[in-house]
Amino acid sequence: GAVVSQHPSRVICKSGTSVKIECRSLDFQATTMFWYRQFPKKSLMLMATSNEGSKATYEQGVEKDKFLINHASLTLSTLTVTSAHPEDSSFYICSALSGRAVNEQFFGPGTRLTVL
Amino acid sequence: KQEVTQIPAALSVPEGENLVLNCSFTDSAIYNLQWFRQDPGKGLTSLLLIQSSQREQTSGRLNASLDKSSGRSTLYIAASQPGDSATYLCAVPGAGSYQLTFGKGTKLSVIP
């Protein structure tokens, strides 16, 4: 149990386009999900906290108008990178709070975004 | 602000050896600590979670310990195998928050 999926796993797009990444909790409900960004050989950097039914909370330095987050249901959060630029190229990973007593987070397999 | 440090940054061992990965954190007011594994280009796989009230957790060949007062955790891997090669990350949630702060990881290579 506690499986999180992401779609797509890999995407290549042109500069100026928008890209949507989906994060789904497959076998549990998650009122809270998190979006991370990871640069090569670096650790994960939290971008924002996604709460079902309310606005996302963004970390300092993360542009909310560029990285749109929608947590429309208890099993789905989406991250839309708007007007993508090459510097947005990165590995994006989501996680979902399990809601179990231990409040464990489960992570998706990640999405590799390349902006040309 | 919570800071998490992992030592060593990289480790190479021959197959069959037992090994220890270290994690330290600056703010001991945590309510759990998680160890993850990340394979190249992949997401994170949760290995073990230790609650602040626990001192250790075991799963197969893995054993994680937690000394909250000293701000340290160790991940012990017994009888290492080439398939254990990956980057191991430890992470703790912030005070009053579920947001995780990660260490930079230890890249483990197990040589056949």
Contacts between the chains, C-beta under 8 A, distances in Angstrom:
chain1	res1	chain2	res2	distance
A	4	B	43	8.0
A	6	B	43	7.4
A	32	B	98	6.3
A	34	B	98	7.9
A	34	B	99	6.8
A	34	B	100	7.5
A	42	B	104	7.2
A	43	B	89	6.7
A	43	B	102	4.5
A	43	B	103	6.6
A	43	B	104	4.6
A	43	B	105	6.0
A	44	B	44	7.8
A	44	B	89	7.7
A	44	B	100	7.9
A	44	B	102	5.0
A	46	B	99	5.7
A	46	B	100	7.2
A	49	B	98	7.8
A	49	B	99	6.4
A	91	B	41	7.5
A	93	B	43	5.4
A	93	B	44	6.8
A	95	B	44	7.6
A	95	B	100	7.8
A	97	B	98	5.5
A	102	B	32	6.4
A	102	B	49	5.6
A	102	B	51	6.3
A	103	B	31	7.7
A	103	B	32	6.9
A	103	B	93	7.5
A	103	B	98	6.1
A	104	B	32	7.8
A	104	B	34	6.9
A	104	B	46	6.5
A	104	B	49	5.1
A	105	B	34	7.1
A	105	B	46	7.4
A	105	B	98	7.2
A	105	B	100	6.3
A	106	B	46	6.1
A	107	B	36	7.3
A	107	B	43	4.8
A	107	B	44	3.9
A	107	B	45	7.5
A	107	B	46	7.2
A	108	B	43	5.3
A	109	B	42	6.0
A	109	B	43	4.0
A	110	B	41	7.5
A	110	B	42	6.4
A	110	B	43	4.3
A	112	B	41	7.0
